[in-house]
Amino acid sequence: MSTHAHREPRRLTGWWRRRSLRTRMTVIAATAIAVSVFVAFQVASELLDWELQKTAENQLRADSRVLATNAERAGLAQVQLPPYPGAGRLVRLILPDGSTRTPVGQPELPPVSEHAGRVAQGASADLMESKDSDDDGYRIYTLRAGDGAVQVADVADDSSINRFGLGMLLIGLLCVVGGAVVGRTVARTGLAPMDRLTAAAVRVANTRNLDAGIPDEGGGEIRRLIQAINDMLAALRDSRRAQRLLAEDAAHELKTPLTSLRLNIELLVRLDRRGTLDTALSAESRTRLLNDLGAQVAELSALAAELSDLARGDVSDESTELLDLADVVVAAAAQVCSRVPDLEVALDVTSVWVSGRPAALQRAVLNLIDNAGKWSPADQPVQVRLHAEGASAVLEVDDAGPGIDDADVPRVFDRFYRADSARALPGSGLGLSIVQRVVHAHGGRAAVARSARGGALLRVDLPAAAPTAPITRLTAGEDTTVR
């Protein structure tokens, strides 16, 4: 029984959810009108019943006063009671001994109540009461008169209330039907922009044409919805354009090292087939060629790794933790120097705690130092400074190279962008783009300026966090040189 009771609301809810918005609006409108009519009927019925009852009671009081006046003049036992005409009010006289007098031919009233008897005995002046007999209900008013009392009664008639209720029922049904029609019409008119919006969205989905925006129409919620969908389409267009540019740029960047690698391998294969590999190439040439092949393979591997990292965007399985950014900077500098033994990195770091992903931050710092190392002269170290500035952790990477031209500054962090002066240097043009993405993902910002040494100064600001333990590894202003 309990399971069945739980299933019924679920079925009703499921049925309601499967209805269209027009049907829901029609049902809601008809239900609202039906409830309104029902409430109005109840209130009007109560008011009408109260008003009719009050009018009837006032009439009973007026008739009782006239009868009481006549009874006091002639006496309760002698006053003339005209025969009952067959309709109208009913009267009864209560004599001092408790007996009663009624007109000839009048229907029998309910027995005199105990309270009415007290009025006849002088305990109270009057009494209004209702009595039910086998067939009818009576409204009886008792008024003290002489040594007894007079009673005037009428039959409680609900026919007017019933007629009023029937009329209200018919009106209510008409209102419900009219409300359903009006609700359907309003729903159809009000949802017409939604229909056009749906058709436009279906057209975009079928044609895959994201450039076809949805015309702005209507107002209020409809306009905001259309604007939101157009903004979504614009974001999808930008995402598709970015994907296409990424694929085109990746293909372009991969073409050069692949072509060089293919030519070198073809040369080795051709010489090997001729059996002249040892005589055509000296040991020094073979070593240089193999080194070139290794460098090209390493460049392709690095480019593939950077493309993979860039394509993932901000999606990462690495969890965010509270860490000392100084540890990340030192580890990144050591990693760069292990790959480029001739590079000198001068560290001036202060422990600053941030909340972030360690590997992503280390990759960003490594890219900054690696980029500076390409430009820094052999006798000039790359200077890396880390300090707290207000509520931010500030990382600065400074090189003594030629600097960045003003025309190149706005595009330094663009994907695959390389200045004309950097075309001959190794790299894919993705390093600084990855830096900017990582920094933005951590709520920071990256900027480029000219160094006091004439080179480029890359600055990263990250939100600082409170450390979890006392800092003992590094002190403010401590200089460290990594080779």
C-alpha positions in Angstrom: 0.0 0.0 0.0 2.8 2.4 0.9 4.7 1.5 -2.4 1.6 2.2 -4.4 1.1 5.5 -2.6 4.7 6.5 -3.5 4.3 5.6 -7.1 1.3 7.7 -7.8 3.0 11.1 -7.2 5.9 9.9 -9.3 3.6 9.0 -12.2 1.9 12.4 -11.9 5.2 14.2 -11.8 6.4 12.2 -14.8 3.2 13.0 -16.7 3.5 16.7 -16.0 7.2 16.8 -17.1 6.3 15.2 -20.4 3.8 17.9 -21.2 4.7 20.8 -23.5 5.1 24.3 -22.1 1.9 25.3 -23.9 0.0 22.5 -22.3 1.4 23.4 -18.9 0.5 27.1 -19.3 -3.0 26.2 -20.4 -3.5 23.8 -17.5 -2.1 26.4 -15.1 -4.3 29.2 -16.4 -7.5 27.0 -16.3 -6.6 25.8 -12.8 -6.0 29.3 -11.6 -9.3 30.5 -12.9 -11.1 27.5 -11.5 -9.6 28.1 -8.1 -10.4 31.8 -8.3 -14.0 31.0 -9.2 -14.4 28.5 -6.4 -13.0 30.9 -3.8 -15.2 33.7 -5.2 -18.2 31.4 -5.0 -17.5 30.4 -1.4 -17.0 34.0 -0.3 -20.1 35.2 -2.2 -22.2 32.3 -0.9 -21.2 33.1 2.7 -21.9 36.7 2.2 -25.3 36.1 0.5 -26.3 33.6 3.2 -25.3 36.0 6.0 -27.2 38.8 4.3 -30.4 36.8 3.8 -30.2 35.4 7.3 -29.8 38.9 8.7 -32.7 40.2 6.6 -35.0 37.3 7.7 -34.1 37.8 11.4 -34.8 41.5 11.2 -38.2 40.7 9.6 -38.9 38.2 12.4 -38.1 40.8 15.1 -40.3 43.4 13.4 -43.3 40.9 13.1 -42.7 39.8 16.7 -42.9 43.4 18.0 -46.2 43.9 16.2 -47.7 40.7 17.6 -46.3 41.4 21.1 -48.0 44.8 21.1 -51.3 43.4 20.1 -51.0 40.6 22.7 -50.3 43.0 25.5 -53.3 45.1 24.6 -55.8 42.2 24.3 -54.1 39.6 26.4 -52.3 36.5 25.3 -55.4 34.3 25.7 -57.8 36.7 24.0 -55.7 38.2 21.1 -57.1 37.2 17.7 -54.9 35.0 15.6 -56.1 35.0 11.9 -56.2 31.6 10.2 -53.0 30.5 8.5 -53.1 31.6 4.9 -51.1 28.7 3.6 -47.8 30.4 3.3 -45.7 33.0 5.1 -44.6 33.4 8.6 -45.7 31.1 11.5 -46.8 32.4 14.9 -47.2 30.9 18.3 -48.2 32.4 21.7 -46.7 31.0 24.9 -49.2 31.5 27.8 -48.1 31.9 31.4 -49.1 28.3 32.3 -46.8 27.0 29.5 -49.5 26.1 27.0 -49.4 27.5 23.5 -51.8 29.0 20.9 -51.4 28.9 17.1 -53.6 30.0 14.2 -56.0 27.6 12.7 -54.5 25.5 9.9 -50.9 26.4 10.6 -48.3 23.7 10.4 -47.0 22.4 13.7 -43.8 24.0 15.0 -41.1 22.2 17.0 -41.8 22.1 20.7 -41.0 25.1 22.8 -37.4 24.9 23.9 -36.1 25.4 27.4 -34.6 28.7 26.5 -37.8 30.0 24.9 -39.6 28.9 28.1 -37.3 31.0 30.2 -38.1 34.0 28.0 -41.8 33.4 28.6 -41.0 33.3 32.4 -39.2 36.6 32.2 -35.7 35.3 32.5 -34.6 37.1 29.3 -36.1 39.6 26.9 -35.9 37.7 23.6 -34.2 34.7 21.8 -33.3 33.9 18.2 -32.8 30.2 17.6 -32.9 27.6 14.8 -34.9 24.4 14.9 -34.9 21.4 12.7 -38.0 19.2 12.2 -38.4 16.0 10.2 -38.9 17.9 6.9 -37.9 21.5 7.4 -35.6 23.8 9.3 -37.1 26.7 11.2 -35.8 30.1 12.3 -37.7 31.1 15.5 -37.7 34.4 17.3 -39.1 34.5 20.8 -40.1 37.9 22.4 -41.3 38.5 26.0 -44.9 39.8 25.9 -47.2 40.4 29.0 -47.0 37.3 31.2 -45.8 35.0 28.4 -44.1 35.4 25.1 -44.8 35.5 21.4 -42.9 33.5 18.7 -42.6 34.2 15.0 -40.9 31.7 12.8 -40.2 31.1 9.1 -39.0 28.1 7.2 -35.2 28.3 6.4 -35.2 28.4 2.6 -32.0 27.6 0.8 -33.4 27.8 -2.7 -31.9 31.2 -3.5 -28.5 30.0 -2.3 -28.9 26.9 -4.5 -29.9 29.0 -7.5 -27.0 31.3 -6.9 -24.6 28.3 -6.6 -25.9 26.8 -9.9 -25.4 30.1 -11.6 -21.9 30.4 -10.2 -21.1 26.9 -11.3 -22.2 27.6 -14.9 -20.2 30.9 -14.9 -17.2 29.0 -13.4 -17.3 26.4 -16.2 -17.5 29.1 -18.8 -14.6 30.9 -17.1 -12.5 27.7 -17.0 -13.2 27.0 -20.7 -12.5 30.7 -21.6 -9.4 30.6 -19.4 -8.1 27.5 -21.1 -8.6 29.1 -24.5 -7.0 32.4 -23.4 -4.1 30.5 -21.8 -3.5 28.5 -24.9 -3.6 31.7 -27.0 -1.3 33.6 -24.7 1.0 30.6 -24.6 1.1 30.4 -28.4 1.7 34.1 -28.7 4.2 34.4 -25.9 6.2 31.3 -27.0 6.3 32.3 -30.7 9.8 33.9 -30.2 10.8 30.6 -28.4 9.6 28.6 -31.5 11.7 30.8 -33.8 14.6 30.6 -31.4 14.3 26.8 -31.4 14.1 26.7 -35.2 17.2 28.8 -35.4 19.1 26.7 -32.9 18.1 23.5 -34.8 19.2 25.1 -38.1 22.6 25.9 -36.6 22.9 22.4 -35.2 22.0 20.8 -38.6 24.2 23.1 -40.7 27.1 23.4 -38.2 27.2 27.1 -39.3 28.3 28.9 -36.2 28.4 32.2 -38.1 24.6 32.3 -38.5 23.6 34.2 -35.3 20.1 34.2 -34.0 18.2 37.5 -34.7 17.5 39.5 -31.6 13.8 39.9 -31.0 11.3 40.2 -28.2 12.3 41.6 -24.8 13.1 40.8 -21.3 13.9 37.1 -20.7 13.7 36.2 -24.4 16.2 38.8 -25.4 18.6 37.8 -22.6 18.3 34.1 -23.7 19.0 35.0 -27.4 22.0 37.1 -26.3 23.3 34.3 -24.2 23.0 31.8 -27.1 24.7 34.3 -29.5 27.5 34.7 -26.9 27.8 30.9 -26.7 27.9 30.7 -30.5 30.6 33.4 -30.6 32.6 31.4 -28.0 32.2 28.2 -30.1 33.4 30.2 -33.2 36.4 31.4 -31.3 37.1 27.9 -30.0 36.8 26.4 -33.5 39.0 29.1 -34.9 41.6 28.5 -32.2 41.6 24.8 -32.9 42.0 25.4 -36.6 44.9 27.9 -36.0 46.5 25.4 -33.6 46.4 22.6 -36.1 47.6 24.9 -39.0 50.4 26.3 -36.8 51.4 22.9 -35.5 51.6 21.5 -39.0 53.7 24.5 -40.1 56.1 24.2 -37.2 56.4 20.4 -37.6 57.1 20.8 -41.3 60.6 22.3 -40.9 62.2 19.8 -38.5 60.5 16.9 -40.2 61.8 18.0 -43.6 65.3 18.3 -42.2 65.1 15.0 -40.5 63.8 13.3 -43.6 66.6 14.7 -45.8 69.3 13.7 -43.4 67.9 10.2 -43.1 67.5 9.9 -46.8 71.1 10.9 -47.2 72.3 8.2 -44.8 70.1 5.6 -46.4 71.3 6.5 -49.9 75.0 6.4 -48.9 74.4 3.1 -47.1 72.8 1.5 -50.1 75.8 2.6 -52.3 78.2 1.2 -49.7 79.9 4.5 -49.5 78.8 5.6 -46.1 82.2 5.3 -44.5 84.1 6.9 -47.4 81.6 9.7 -48.4 81.4 11.1 -44.9 84.3 11.6 -42.6 84.0 10.7 -38.9 83.5 14.4 -38.1 80.7 14.8 -40.6 79.0 11.7 -39.4 79.2 12.9 -35.9 77.8 16.3 -36.9 75.0 14.6 -38.9 74.1 12.3 -36.0 74.1 15.3 -33.6 71.8 17.1 -36.0 69.5 14.1 -36.1 69.4 13.9 -32.3 68.7 17.7 -32.1 65.9 17.4 -34.6 64.4 14.5 -32.8 64.7 16.4 -29.5 63.0 19.4 -31.1 60.2 17.3 -32.4 59.7 15.7 -28.9 59.7 19.0 -27.2 57.3 20.4 -29.7 55.0 17.4 -29.3 55.1 17.8 -25.6 54.3 21.5 -25.8 51.5 20.9 -28.2 50.0 18.3 -25.9 50.4 20.5 -22.9 48.8 23.5 -24.8 45.9 21.4 -26.2 45.0 20.2 -22.7 44.3 23.8 -21.7 43.5 24.1 -18.0 42.5 20.4 -17.7 44.9 18.6 -15.4 44.8 15.7 -12.9 47.3 17.5 -10.7 45.8 18.8 -7.5 46.3 22.2 -6.1 48.4 22.5 -2.9 50.0 25.1 -0.7 53.7 25.3 -1.8 56.7 27.5 -1.5 57.3 29.1 -4.9 61.0 29.5 -4.1 61.4 25.7 -4.2 59.7 25.6 -7.6 62.0 28.3 -8.9 65.2 26.6 -7.7 64.1 23.3 -9.1 63.2 24.8 -12.5 66.6 26.6 -12.6 68.5 23.5 -11.8 66.6 21.6 -14.5 67.4 24.2 -17.2 71.1 24.3 -16.2 71.2 20.5 -16.4 70.0 20.7 -20.0 72.1 23.7 -20.9 75.4 23.3 -19.0 76.8 26.6 -20.3 73.9 28.6 -19.0 74.4 30.5 -15.7 71.3 31.4 -13.6 71.7 33.9 -10.8 68.9 33.4 -8.2 67.7 36.0 -5.7 64.7 34.3 -4.2 62.7 34.8 -1.1 60.3 32.2 0.2 56.8 33.1 -0.9 53.9 30.7 -0.5 51.2 30.3 -3.1 48.4 27.9 -3.8 48.9 26.1 -7.1 49.9 23.0 -9.1 53.6 22.3 -8.6 54.4 20.7 -11.9 52.5 23.3 -13.9 54.2 26.2 -12.1 57.6 24.5 -12.5 57.0 24.1 -16.3 56.1 27.8 -16.5 59.2 29.0 -14.6 61.3 26.6 -16.7 60.0 28.1 -19.9 60.7 31.6 -18.7 64.3 30.8 -17.8 64.8 28.8 -21.0 63.5 31.7 -23.1 65.8 34.1 -21.3 68.7 31.7 -21.7 68.4 31.8 -25.5 69.0 35.5 -25.6 71.4 36.0 -22.7 75.1 36.4 -23.8 77.5 33.7 -22.6 79.2 35.9 -20.1 76.0 37.3 -18.7 73.8 35.2 -16.3 70.1 35.0 -16.4 68.8 36.8 -13.3 65.8 35.3 -11.5 64.3 37.2 -8.7 61.4 36.2 -6.4 59.9 38.3 -3.7 56.6 39.2 -2.0 55.0 42.5 -3.0 51.8 43.3 -1.1 49.5 40.3 -1.5 51.3 39.0 -4.6 54.3 36.7 -5.3 56.4 38.5 -7.9 58.8 36.5 -10.1 61.1 38.4 -12.5 63.3 36.8 -15.1 65.9 39.2 -16.5 68.3 38.6 -19.4 71.0 40.8 -20.9 70.0 40.1 -24.5 68.9 42.5 -27.2 65.4 42.9 -25.7 62.1 42.7 -27.3 61.0 45.2 -30.0 58.0 47.4 -29.2 56.2 46.0 -32.2 56.6 42.4 -30.8 55.5 43.1 -27.2 51.7 42.7 -27.8 52.3 39.3 -29.4 55.0 37.8 -27.1 52.5 35.5 -25.4 50.7 34.4 -28.6 50.9 30.8 -29.7 53.7 30.0 -32.2 54.6 33.7 -32.5 58.3 34.2 -33.0 60.0 37.6 -33.7 62.0 37.9 -36.8 65.2 38.0 -34.8 64.3 34.6 -33.2 63.7 32.7 -36.4 67.2 31.2 -36.4 67.0 30.1 -32.7 65.6 26.8 -31.6 62.1 26.7 -30.2 58.5 26.4 -31.2 57.0 29.7 -30.1 54.8 27.9 -27.5 56.9 28.4 -24.3 55.6 31.9 -23.3 52.0 31.0 -24.4 52.1 28.1 -22.0 53.5 30.4 -19.3 50.6 32.8 -19.7 48.0 30.0 -19.6 49.5 28.6 -16.4 49.7 32.0 -14.8 46.1 32.8 -15.7 44.9 29.5 -14.4 46.4 30.4 -11.1 44.7 33.8 -11.0 47.8 35.8 -11.9 49.1 37.8 -14.8 52.2 37.8 -16.9 53.8 40.9 -18.5 57.0 41.9 -20.4 59.1 45.0 -20.1 62.7 46.1 -20.9 65.4 45.1 -18.4 67.8 47.6 -16.8 70.5 45.6 -18.6 68.9 46.2 -21.9 67.4 42.8 -22.4 63.9 41.5 -21.7 62.3 41.5 -18.3 59.4 39.0 -17.9 57.3 39.4 -14.8 54.8 37.1 -13.3 52.4 38.1 -10.4 50.6 35.3 -8.5 48.3 35.6 -5.5 50.3 34.9 -2.4 49.1 32.6 0.4 49.9 32.3 4.1 52.6 29.7 4.9 51.7 26.6 6.9 55.0 26.4 8.7 58.0 28.6 9.6 60.3 29.3 6.7 63.9 28.2 7.3 65.3 27.2 3.8 65.7 30.6 2.2 66.0 34.1 3.6 65.1 37.4 2.0 67.7 38.6 -0.5 69.7 35.4 -0.5 71.7 35.0 -3.7 72.3 31.7 -5.3 74.0 30.9 -8.6 73.0 27.8 -10.5 75.3 26.3 -13.2 
